[in-house]
């Protein structure tokens, strides 16, 4: 009798999940980014060297995107990301945060706008805003990222190639450094 009750509970949960998926349109987006260092600056770290530094990074972001009610070309939703830096813990950022690591996490919001372009391609604008941490969530700093690009849609898949501009702020104890990037993105969006 207990086994039958368990099966009924599992079937009920599966039914609720199926109804939720079919009732709401959800897109899952997976994005890989390579960030090329453009510039860096800090007025809070003594002797900050303004010459070119290599703070390049690699990020994988996974997000749930929901279409806007009034504009089907636009979607938005939360994301989670994992970042690996080339050598950030070996730089002057150690003066800002002694426990900074070469890996970090991101959380935030992704917003996309797609409009028809040529044939089966679309013109895309993708914005990412959120927070990042390189010290296991002891400090949170801001990310602002805007990208433009093209995408190709087939079946329920949308492949995007994008490039843009990004500012990452590294802050702790009222001190800050800013690193600007040229991010190159490839993304896969799956519609359900």
Backbone as a chain_set.jsonl record, in Angstrom:
{"seq": "XXXXXXXXXXXXXXXXXXXXXXXXXXXXXXXXXXXXXXXXXXXXXXXXXXXXXXXXXXXXXXXXXXXXXXXXXXXXXXXXXXXXXXXXXXXXXXXXXXXXXXXXXXXXXXXXXXXXXXXXXXXXXXXXXXXXXXXXXXXXXXXXXXXXXXXXXXXXXXXXXXXXXXXXXXXXXXXXXXXXXXXXXXXXXXXX", "coords": {"N": [[0.812, -1.197, 0.0], [2.002, 1.219, 0.764], [3.861, 1.57, -1.265], [2.242, 2.057, -3.511], [1.156, 4.502, -2.794], [3.445, 6.089, -2.828], [4.079, 5.989, -5.572], [1.858, 7.336, -6.6], [2.308, 9.9, -5.529], [4.689, 10.59, -6.835], [3.8, 10.54, -9.516], [1.949, 12.639, -9.345], [3.672, 14.827, -8.81], [5.206, 14.795, -11.188], [3.171, 15.358, -13.007], [2.432, 17.95, -12.211], [4.836, 19.279, -12.817], [4.927, 18.925, -15.63], [2.618, 20.338, -16.416], [3.368, 22.895, -15.535], [5.58, 23.401, -17.194], [4.38, 23.372, -19.742], [2.521, 25.379, -19.445], [3.936, 27.714, -19.162], [6.157, 29.518, -21.182], [9.447, 28.703, -21.52], [12.846, 29.386, -21.897], [16.025, 27.928, -22.028], [19.238, 29.041, -21.6], [22.608, 28.656, -22.483], [25.748, 29.966, -22.131], [28.966, 30.655, -23.313], [31.797, 32.566, -22.568], [34.597, 34.526, -23.506], [36.611, 36.831, -22.088], [38.381, 39.589, -23.081], [40.906, 41.612, -21.883], [40.497, 45.08, -21.762], [41.066, 47.522, -20.442], [42.212, 48.785, -17.251], [41.678, 50.221, -14.018], [42.322, 51.967, -10.951], [41.808, 54.041, -8.222], [42.125, 53.628, -5.618], [44.059, 51.76, -4.93], [47.322, 51.963, -4.031], [49.866, 53.029, -6.202], [48.863, 51.839, -8.507], [49.277, 50.304, -11.563], [48.667, 51.625, -14.587], [49.157, 50.644, -17.099], [48.73, 48.232, -19.751], [47.216, 45.27, -18.634], [46.884, 41.766, -18.163], [43.99, 40.462, -17.507], [42.349, 38.507, -18.443], [39.465, 36.336, -18.89], [37.42, 33.34, -18.617], [34.098, 32.335, -18.912], [31.221, 30.443, -18.024], [27.815, 30.584, -18.391], [24.563, 29.853, -17.218], [21.207, 30.217, -17.842], [17.718, 30.898, -17.154], [15.27, 31.91, -19.291], [12.52, 34.019, -19.726], [9.861, 34.946, -21.833], [8.906, 38.336, -22.51], [5.711, 39.702, -21.723], [4.501, 41.688, -23.294], [6.133, 41.934, -25.495], [7.263, 39.764, -27.724], [9.794, 39.512, -28.784], [11.58, 39.971, -26.831], [13.28, 38.703, -23.98], [13.93, 37.635, -20.599], [15.659, 36.834, -17.531], [16.919, 34.968, -14.645], [20.386, 34.102, -14.012], [23.195, 31.895, -13.522], [26.671, 31.789, -13.098], [30.015, 30.592, -13.761], [33.349, 31.466, -13.38], [36.669, 31.574, -14.667], [39.748, 32.998, -14.208], [42.699, 34.156, -15.918], [45.07, 34.957, -14.454], [44.45, 36.371, -12.086], [44.852, 36.331, -9.316], [47.502, 36.822, -9.001], [48.077, 39.47, -9.233], [47.899, 43.094, -8.703], [45.42, 43.181, -7.55], [45.407, 41.668, -5.297], [46.159, 43.44, -3.346], [43.828, 44.738, -2.922], [42.03, 42.736, -2.18], [42.923, 40.286, -0.187], [42.314, 37.59, -0.207], [41.53, 36.853, -2.727], [40.719, 34.75, -5.498], [41.547, 32.7, -8.407], [39.253, 31.779, -9.539], [35.691, 32.161, -9.751], [32.239, 33.046, -8.968], [29.09, 33.946, -10.478], [26.022, 35.735, -10.298], [22.888, 36.879, -11.498], [20.963, 38.865, -13.838], [19.861, 38.15, -17.1], [19.116, 39.732, -20.138], [17.572, 39.612, -23.264], [17.191, 40.774, -26.61], [15.711, 40.153, -29.648], [15.527, 40.484, -33.142], [14.201, 40.02, -36.423], [16.466, 39.468, -39.118], [18.175, 38.681, -41.731], [17.085, 36.153, -43.915], [17.101, 33.27, -42.095], [18.216, 34.356, -39.875], [18.845, 36.372, -36.944], [19.102, 39.619, -35.452], [20.746, 40.419, -32.486], [20.577, 41.745, -29.189], [22.151, 41.586, -26.172], [22.103, 41.774, -22.741], [23.791, 41.708, -19.651], [23.592, 41.782, -16.231], [24.756, 41.885, -12.961], [26.187, 40.25, -10.093], [29.48, 39.397, -8.973], [31.818, 37.137, -7.433], [34.971, 36.395, -6.123], [35.957, 35.271, -3.91], [34.671, 33.233, -2.495], [32.043, 34.224, -1.84], [32.439, 36.179, 0.121], [32.775, 38.833, -0.522], [30.825, 40.833, -2.723], [30.695, 41.999, -6.016], [30.058, 44.248, -8.788], [28.817, 43.511, -12.118], [28.563, 44.697, -15.398], [27.391, 44.289, -18.587], [27.163, 44.471, -22.069], [26.12, 43.308, -25.217], [26.268, 42.792, -28.775], [25.082, 41.049, -31.667], [24.667, 38.267, -33.964], [22.266, 35.701, -34.654], [21.342, 32.315, -35.377], [18.529, 30.462, -36.086], [17.123, 27.297, -35.645], [14.731, 24.771, -35.625], [14.009, 24.21, -32.278], [16.184, 25.538, -31.364], [18.56, 28.135, -30.86], [21.359, 29.645, -31.959], [23.834, 31.847, -30.951], [26.2, 34.379, -31.77], [28.177, 36.749, -30.334], [29.511, 39.988, -29.501], [30.951, 42.505, -27.382], [30.984, 44.953, -24.74], [32.241, 45.204, -21.448], [32.163, 45.931, -17.964], [33.773, 45.164, -15.013], [33.616, 45.418, -11.612], [35.712, 45.402, -8.853], [35.53, 45.201, -5.497], [36.074, 45.995, -2.044], [35.927, 46.765, 1.408], [35.343, 49.56, 0.992], [37.072, 50.18, -1.11], [38.102, 50.141, -4.538], [38.557, 48.613, -7.748], [38.461, 48.83, -11.271], [37.875, 46.839, -14.063], [37.854, 46.669, -17.48], [36.423, 44.97, -20.257], [36.45, 43.301, -23.489], [34.096, 41.267, -24.299], [33.699, 38.088, -25.876], [31.2, 36.081, -27.071], [29.541, 32.933, -27.266], [26.5, 31.395, -27.609], [23.868, 29.134, -26.754], [20.511, 28.779, -27.062], [17.672, 27.178, -25.915], [14.368, 26.465, -26.647], [11.363, 25.778, -24.923]], "CA": [[0.0, 0.0, 0.0], [2.895, 2.379, 0.82], [4.464, 1.711, -2.589], [1.249, 2.667, -4.394], [1.061, 5.904, -2.393], [4.658, 6.739, -3.333], [3.928, 6.119, -7.027], [0.869, 8.397, -6.831], [2.962, 11.179, -5.24], [5.631, 10.853, -7.925], [2.995, 10.89, -10.695], [1.4, 13.973, -9.115], [4.763, 15.786, -9.01], [5.513, 14.831, -12.624], [2.058, 16.055, -13.662], [2.559, 19.38, -11.912], [5.978, 19.764, -13.582], [4.542, 18.982, -17.054], [1.681, 21.458, -16.564], [4.129, 24.141, -15.387], [6.405, 23.59, -18.397], [3.532, 23.692, -20.895], [1.776, 26.61, -19.189], [4.843, 28.838, -19.303], [7.218, 29.362, -22.159], [10.748, 28.869, -20.88], [14.043, 29.119, -22.686], [17.25, 27.72, -21.257], [20.378, 29.57, -22.358], [23.955, 28.329, -22.019], [26.619, 30.918, -22.811], [30.395, 30.646, -23.031], [32.368, 33.893, -22.818], [36.011, 34.803, -23.305], [36.748, 38.263, -21.893], [39.711, 40.135, -23.391], [41.117, 42.825, -21.098], [40.621, 46.329, -22.514], [41.764, 48.49, -19.594], [41.955, 48.641, -15.816], [41.979, 51.437, -13.281], [41.986, 52.024, -9.529], [42.357, 55.184, -7.486], [42.224, 53.213, -4.218], [45.235, 50.926, -4.698], [48.515, 52.804, -4.209], [50.799, 52.605, -7.241], [48.213, 51.024, -9.547], [49.928, 50.436, -12.862], [47.606, 51.772, -15.597], [49.508, 50.038, -18.377], [47.927, 47.05, -20.091], [47.346, 44.076, -17.805], [46.116, 40.637, -18.667], [43.015, 39.936, -16.555], [41.383, 37.765, -19.268], [38.694, 35.335, -18.167], [36.498, 32.428, -19.305], [32.898, 32.155, -18.092], [30.064, 29.683, -18.51], [26.59, 31.046, -17.725], [23.337, 29.105, -17.503], [20.087, 31.059, -17.433], [16.332, 30.63, -17.535], [14.748, 33.12, -19.909], [11.077, 34.066, -19.877], [9.507, 36.015, -22.767], [8.119, 39.454, -21.989], [4.32, 39.573, -22.135], [4.104, 42.663, -24.308], [7.065, 41.944, -26.618], [7.813, 38.415, -27.865], [11.201, 39.564, -29.181], [12.39, 40.224, -25.647], [13.178, 37.735, -22.887], [14.787, 37.973, -19.468], [15.607, 35.865, -16.449], [18.101, 34.829, -13.805], [21.465, 33.226, -14.477], [24.293, 31.549, -12.632], [27.877, 31.634, -13.892], [31.286, 30.172, -13.163], [34.405, 32.192, -14.083], [38.068, 31.243, -14.426], [40.633, 34.075, -14.663], [44.041, 33.698, -16.283], [46.08, 35.137, -13.39], [44.01, 37.516, -11.29], [45.371, 36.281, -7.948], [48.92, 37.187, -9.032], [48.144, 40.881, -9.633], [47.705, 44.085, -7.648], [44.126, 43.001, -6.904], [45.689, 41.106, -3.969], [46.184, 44.578, -2.424], [42.43, 45.077, -2.679], [41.378, 41.607, -1.515], [44.017, 39.333, 0.031], [41.891, 36.201, -0.394], [40.984, 36.691, -4.078], [41.113, 33.506, -6.154], [41.471, 32.73, -9.869], [37.931, 31.316, -9.961], [34.622, 32.881, -9.075], [30.856, 32.766, -9.319], [28.277, 35.092, -10.864], [24.568, 35.617, -10.295], [22.322, 38.117, -12.014], [19.85, 38.855, -14.777], [20.162, 38.247, -18.529], [18.027, 40.246, -20.96], [17.877, 39.52, -24.69], [16.256, 41.324, -27.587], [15.966, 39.545, -30.96], [14.672, 40.937, -34.221], [14.532, 39.348, -37.685], [17.505, 40.123, -39.893], [18.136, 38.13, -43.079], [16.803, 34.724, -44.022], [16.718, 32.662, -40.827], [19.066, 34.93, -38.832], [18.286, 37.462, -36.151], [20.016, 40.559, -34.809], [20.562, 40.255, -31.047], [21.169, 42.58, -28.153], [22.149, 40.804, -24.943], [22.635, 42.526, -21.597], [23.981, 40.927, -18.436], [23.872, 42.599, -15.056], [24.719, 41.042, -11.777], [27.271, 40.328, -9.129], [30.475, 38.327, -9.039], [32.644, 36.981, -6.249], [36.162, 35.561, -6.311], [36.429, 34.892, -2.578], [33.649, 32.38, -1.873], [30.9, 35.027, -1.405], [32.74, 37.107, 1.213], [32.46, 40.139, -1.091], [30.101, 40.803, -3.993], [30.994, 43.168, -6.839], [29.118, 44.429, -9.887], [29.123, 43.252, -13.536], [27.683, 45.314, -16.386], [27.854, 43.699, -19.844], [26.236, 44.654, -23.196], [26.641, 42.627, -26.399], [25.509, 42.795, -30.029], [25.502, 39.939, -32.502], [23.71, 37.602, -34.839], [21.928, 34.339, -34.26], [20.703, 31.461, -36.374], [17.532, 29.659, -35.404], [16.61, 26.107, -36.304], [13.907, 23.982, -34.715], [13.87, 24.904, -30.995], [17.517, 25.979, -30.97], [19.004, 29.438, -31.343], [22.797, 29.78, -31.712], [24.189, 33.264, -31.013], [27.585, 34.843, -31.716], [28.05, 38.125, -29.873], [30.666, 40.711, -28.988], [30.464, 43.695, -26.712], [31.803, 45.683, -23.775], [31.887, 44.824, -20.086], [32.905, 46.48, -16.826], [33.712, 44.401, -13.765], [34.112, 46.192, -10.482], [36.22, 44.593, -7.749], [35.493, 46.11, -4.357], [36.073, 45.52, -0.674], [36.293, 47.795, 2.391], [35.24, 50.873, 0.353], [38.111, 50.354, -2.11], [37.593, 49.575, -5.772], [39.295, 48.603, -9.012], [37.571, 48.564, -12.4], [38.514, 46.204, -15.214], [36.965, 46.68, -18.646], [36.67, 43.843, -21.155], [35.73, 43.054, -24.733], [33.691, 39.858, -24.224], [33.273, 37.36, -27.064], [30.245, 35.111, -26.55], [28.781, 31.992, -28.079], [25.402, 30.97, -26.739], [22.843, 28.232, -27.269], [19.246, 28.965, -26.38], [16.728, 26.111, -26.245], [12.997, 26.846, -26.308], [10.431, 24.704, -24.523]], "C": [[0.865, 1.275, 0.0], [3.54, 2.64, -0.534], [3.523, 2.386, -3.565], [1.091, 4.15, -4.084], [2.261, 6.701, -2.89], [4.557, 6.98, -4.831], [2.951, 7.236, -7.355], [1.483, 9.773, -6.581], [3.927, 11.558, -6.357], [4.884, 11.25, -9.19], [2.379, 12.277, -10.553], [2.469, 15.037, -9.338], [5.139, 15.91, -10.482], [4.423, 15.583, -13.368], [2.129, 17.558, -13.436], [3.697, 19.987, -12.718], [5.617, 19.916, -15.062], [3.586, 20.135, -17.297], [2.423, 22.784, -16.469], [4.951, 24.434, -16.629], [5.538, 24.0, -19.581], [2.76, 24.983, -20.694], [2.646, 27.844, -19.396], [5.865, 28.527, -20.392], [8.54, 29.667, -21.469], [11.833, 28.568, -21.893], [15.2, 28.913, -21.725], [18.403, 28.176, -22.138], [21.678, 29.142, -21.677], [24.906, 29.194, -22.83], [28.064, 30.739, -22.357], [30.981, 31.987, -23.425], [33.868, 33.863, -22.592], [36.144, 36.316, -23.22], [38.177, 38.705, -22.106], [39.853, 41.464, -22.663], [41.295, 44.029, -22.01], [41.414, 47.357, -21.711], [41.448, 48.181, -18.132], [42.364, 49.937, -15.127], [41.611, 51.273, -11.807], [42.62, 53.265, -8.927], [42.573, 54.818, -6.019], [43.438, 52.351, -3.911], [46.466, 51.768, -5.024], [49.427, 52.208, -5.278], [50.183, 51.718, -8.297], [48.861, 51.325, -10.883], [48.845, 50.459, -13.938], [47.955, 51.169, -16.949], [48.705, 48.758, -18.561], [48.261, 45.883, -19.165], [46.497, 42.979, -18.411], [45.267, 40.063, -17.542], [41.981, 39.082, -17.299], [40.682, 36.677, -18.458], [37.888, 34.465, -19.13], [35.301, 32.229, -18.379], [31.905, 31.254, -18.808], [28.87, 30.161, -17.698], [25.424, 30.152, -18.151], [22.182, 29.938, -16.967], [18.75, 30.525, -17.879], [15.747, 31.923, -18.057], [13.24, 32.991, -20.117], [10.743, 35.185, -20.85], [8.691, 37.106, -22.078], [6.699, 39.345, -22.531], [3.96, 40.482, -23.297], [5.017, 42.676, -25.536], [7.708, 40.569, -26.767], [9.282, 38.393, -28.29], [12.127, 39.659, -27.974], [12.176, 39.121, -24.611], [14.191, 38.102, -21.806], [14.679, 36.878, -18.425], [16.912, 35.768, -15.698], [19.149, 33.924, -14.44], [22.437, 32.954, -13.343], [25.509, 31.316, -13.505], [29.074, 31.19, -13.078], [32.401, 30.764, -14.014], [35.778, 31.674, -13.674], [38.908, 32.368, -15.029], [42.003, 33.497, -14.988], [45.017, 33.8, -15.119], [45.701, 36.231, -12.404], [44.581, 37.514, -9.867], [46.858, 36.656, -7.866], [49.121, 38.666, -9.376], [47.978, 41.795, -8.428], [46.33, 43.978, -6.993], [44.274, 42.32, -5.547], [45.767, 42.22, -2.92], [44.772, 45.0, -2.041], [41.736, 43.996, -1.852], [42.411, 40.487, -1.381], [43.618, 37.893, -0.237], [41.273, 35.961, -1.774], [41.553, 35.429, -4.726], [40.991, 33.659, -7.666], [40.157, 32.19, -10.41], [36.876, 32.081, -9.182], [33.256, 32.486, -9.595], [30.153, 34.065, -9.69], [26.81, 34.746, -10.675], [24.019, 36.936, -10.803], [21.171, 37.885, -12.954], [20.394, 38.989, -16.197], [18.918, 38.789, -19.225], [18.448, 40.153, -22.425], [16.778, 40.197, -25.503], [16.666, 40.759, -28.942], [15.009, 40.141, -31.984], [15.131, 40.28, -35.521], [15.54, 40.17, -38.47], [17.419, 39.651, -41.342], [17.903, 36.63, -43.018], [16.362, 34.184, -42.661], [17.59, 33.188, -39.68], [18.338, 36.055, -38.114], [19.417, 38.346, -35.66], [19.708, 40.518, -33.316], [21.239, 41.358, -30.255], [21.038, 41.776, -26.867], [22.798, 41.631, -23.849], [22.699, 41.606, -20.385], [24.302, 41.909, -17.316], [23.788, 41.729, -13.828], [25.882, 41.29, -10.861], [28.22, 39.161, -9.322], [31.26, 38.304, -7.741], [33.798, 36.051, -6.574], [36.734, 35.123, -4.971], [35.346, 34.136, -1.796], [32.552, 33.186, -1.179], [31.173, 35.888, -0.167], [32.51, 38.547, 0.761], [31.713, 39.918, -2.407], [30.387, 42.102, -4.727], [30.129, 43.131, -8.087], [29.697, 44.054, -11.243], [28.097, 44.007, -14.365], [28.232, 44.914, -17.753], [26.787, 43.912, -20.91], [26.889, 44.074, -24.448], [25.694, 42.792, -27.577], [25.976, 41.615, -30.866], [24.391, 39.405, -33.366], [23.438, 36.2, -34.311], [21.262, 33.626, -35.424], [19.772, 30.516, -35.634], [17.136, 28.471, -36.262], [15.912, 25.254, -35.258], [13.709, 24.775, -33.427], [15.189, 25.466, -30.491], [17.846, 27.315, -31.611], [20.481, 29.574, -30.967], [23.178, 31.236, -31.949], [25.697, 33.457, -30.966], [27.53, 36.335, -31.422], [29.393, 38.692, -29.439], [30.186, 41.983, -28.327], [31.485, 44.346, -25.811], [31.31, 45.351, -22.373], [32.764, 45.555, -19.085], [32.669, 45.585, -15.631], [34.355, 45.249, -12.69], [34.529, 45.214, -9.391], [36.29, 45.512, -6.543], [35.503, 45.354, -3.042], [36.498, 46.668, 0.226], [36.345, 49.191, 1.786], [36.409, 51.195, -0.573], [37.649, 49.648, -3.374], [38.627, 49.625, -6.891], [38.279, 48.252, -10.093], [38.385, 47.936, -13.516], [37.483, 46.148, -16.329], [37.403, 45.605, -19.63], [35.937, 44.014, -22.476], [35.337, 41.586, -24.712], [33.273, 39.298, -25.593], [32.435, 36.183, -26.571], [29.742, 34.172, -27.641], [27.727, 31.416, -27.149], [24.474, 30.024, -27.493], [21.618, 28.422, -26.414], [18.277, 27.889, -26.857], [15.349, 26.526, -25.756], [12.165, 25.618, -25.964], [9.019, 25.181, -24.65]], "O": [[0.535, 2.266, -0.651], [3.746, 3.793, -0.914], [3.959, 3.208, -4.37], [0.913, 4.963, -4.991], [2.12, 7.846, -3.32], [4.909, 8.057, -5.311], [3.183, 8.005, -8.288], [1.216, 10.713, -7.329], [3.975, 12.714, -6.776], [5.284, 12.194, -9.871], [2.292, 13.016, -11.534], [2.203, 16.049, -9.988], [5.367, 17.017, -10.97], [4.72, 16.367, -14.27], [1.912, 18.345, -14.359], [3.556, 21.087, -13.251], [5.96, 20.924, -15.681], [3.728, 20.846, -18.292], [2.143, 23.703, -17.238], [5.019, 25.579, -17.075], [5.92, 24.885, -20.347], [2.377, 25.626, -21.671], [2.142, 28.905, -19.766], [6.365, 27.407, -20.494], [8.729, 30.746, -20.907], [11.74, 27.605, -22.654], [15.339, 29.631, -20.734], [18.528, 27.745, -23.284], [21.825, 29.251, -20.46], [24.885, 29.169, -24.061], [28.345, 30.678, -21.16], [30.69, 32.494, -24.509], [34.359, 33.267, -21.633], [35.824, 37.017, -24.181], [39.085, 38.259, -21.405], [39.007, 42.346, -22.812], [42.13, 44.016, -22.915], [42.329, 47.989, -22.239], [40.535, 47.415, -17.826], [43.261, 50.65, -15.578], [40.695, 50.525, -11.468], [43.813, 53.513, -9.096], [43.14, 55.604, -5.261], [43.816, 52.219, -2.747], [46.632, 52.229, -6.154], [49.72, 51.013, -5.252], [50.884, 50.924, -8.924], [48.974, 52.485, -11.278], [48.183, 49.451, -14.182], [47.126, 51.183, -17.859], [48.077, 48.268, -17.623], [49.427, 45.555, -18.945], [45.506, 43.246, -19.091], [45.75, 39.279, -16.725], [40.851, 38.947, -16.831], [41.223, 36.164, -17.478], [37.701, 34.808, -20.297], [35.476, 31.981, -17.186], [31.767, 31.296, -20.03], [28.902, 30.149, -16.468], [25.325, 29.753, -19.311], [22.168, 30.319, -15.797], [18.656, 29.79, -18.862], [15.727, 32.928, -17.346], [12.753, 31.978, -20.621], [11.286, 36.282, -20.717], [7.893, 36.833, -21.182], [6.503, 38.939, -23.677], [3.201, 40.093, -24.185], [4.714, 43.355, -26.517], [8.617, 40.237, -26.006], [9.944, 37.362, -28.167], [13.333, 39.446, -28.098], [11.055, 38.665, -24.39], [15.178, 38.789, -22.068], [13.732, 36.091, -18.429], [17.898, 36.408, -16.064], [18.84, 33.092, -15.293], [22.492, 33.678, -12.349], [25.39, 30.699, -14.564], [29.132, 31.388, -11.864], [32.408, 30.591, -15.233], [36.026, 31.376, -12.505], [38.796, 32.659, -16.219], [42.421, 32.49, -14.417], [45.722, 32.836, -14.821], [46.579, 36.954, -11.932], [44.773, 38.577, -9.277], [47.402, 36.789, -6.77], [50.217, 39.068, -9.766], [47.923, 41.339, -7.286], [46.093, 44.624, -5.973], [43.359, 42.386, -4.725], [45.478, 41.987, -1.746], [44.551, 45.554, -0.964], [40.96, 44.293, -0.944], [42.732, 39.818, -2.363], [44.484, 37.049, -0.471], [40.568, 34.97, -1.97], [42.718, 35.086, -4.526], [40.405, 34.626, -8.153], [39.966, 32.147, -11.626], [37.136, 32.585, -8.089], [33.131, 31.699, -10.534], [30.564, 35.147, -9.272], [26.405, 33.6, -10.868], [24.608, 37.991, -10.569], [20.489, 36.862, -12.894], [21.262, 39.818, -16.47], [17.801, 38.359, -18.938], [19.55, 40.567, -22.786], [15.605, 40.19, -25.131], [17.825, 40.87, -29.341], [13.816, 40.285, -31.716], [16.32, 40.014, -35.697], [15.484, 41.4, -38.488], [16.63, 40.204, -42.108], [18.46, 35.934, -42.17], [15.335, 34.615, -42.136], [17.693, 32.545, -38.635], [17.356, 36.608, -38.609], [20.545, 37.889, -35.475], [18.544, 40.577, -32.921], [22.319, 41.835, -30.604], [19.944, 41.336, -26.512], [23.913, 42.127, -24.013], [21.78, 40.829, -20.128], [25.181, 42.76, -17.453], [22.863, 40.932, -13.674], [26.481, 42.365, -10.842], [27.828, 38.084, -9.772], [31.358, 39.31, -7.039], [33.61, 35.028, -7.233], [37.87, 34.656, -4.903], [35.137, 34.37, -0.606], [32.171, 32.868, -0.053], [30.234, 36.286, 0.522], [32.099, 39.39, 1.559], [31.947, 38.934, -3.109], [30.329, 43.181, -4.137], [29.536, 42.101, -8.408], [30.886, 44.24, -11.502], [26.902, 43.965, -14.074], [29.399, 45.166, -18.052], [25.623, 43.574, -20.689], [28.066, 44.318, -24.711], [24.482, 42.916, -27.406], [27.14, 41.221, -30.787], [23.322, 40.003, -33.486], [24.262, 35.601, -33.62], [20.699, 34.247, -36.325], [20.173, 29.854, -34.677], [16.85, 28.614, -37.451], [16.425, 25.04, -34.16], [13.274, 25.924, -33.488], [15.303, 25.832, -29.321], [17.464, 27.591, -32.749], [20.816, 29.613, -29.784], [22.889, 31.797, -33.005], [26.392, 32.778, -30.211], [26.914, 37.098, -32.166], [30.298, 37.95, -29.056], [29.121, 42.495, -28.673], [32.687, 44.305, -26.071], [30.107, 45.232, -22.141], [33.953, 45.771, -19.322], [31.531, 45.282, -15.274], [35.478, 45.731, -12.834], [33.776, 44.302, -9.048], [37.027, 46.498, -6.557], [35.01, 44.23, -2.941], [37.35, 47.468, -0.16], [37.293, 49.935, 2.038], [36.708, 52.368, -0.798], [36.899, 48.674, -3.307], [39.449, 50.538, -6.972], [37.354, 47.475, -9.861], [39.452, 48.434, -13.876], [36.377, 45.642, -16.142], [38.595, 45.361, -19.814], [34.956, 44.751, -22.581], [36.149, 40.732, -25.068], [32.58, 39.964, -26.361], [32.896, 35.384, -25.756], [29.546, 34.575, -28.787], [28.033, 30.999, -26.031], [24.323, 30.114, -28.711], [21.662, 28.252, -25.195], [18.083, 27.71, -28.06], [15.178, 26.894, -24.593], [12.248, 24.577, -26.615], [8.085, 24.431, -24.363]]}, "num_chains": 1, "name": "protein.A"}
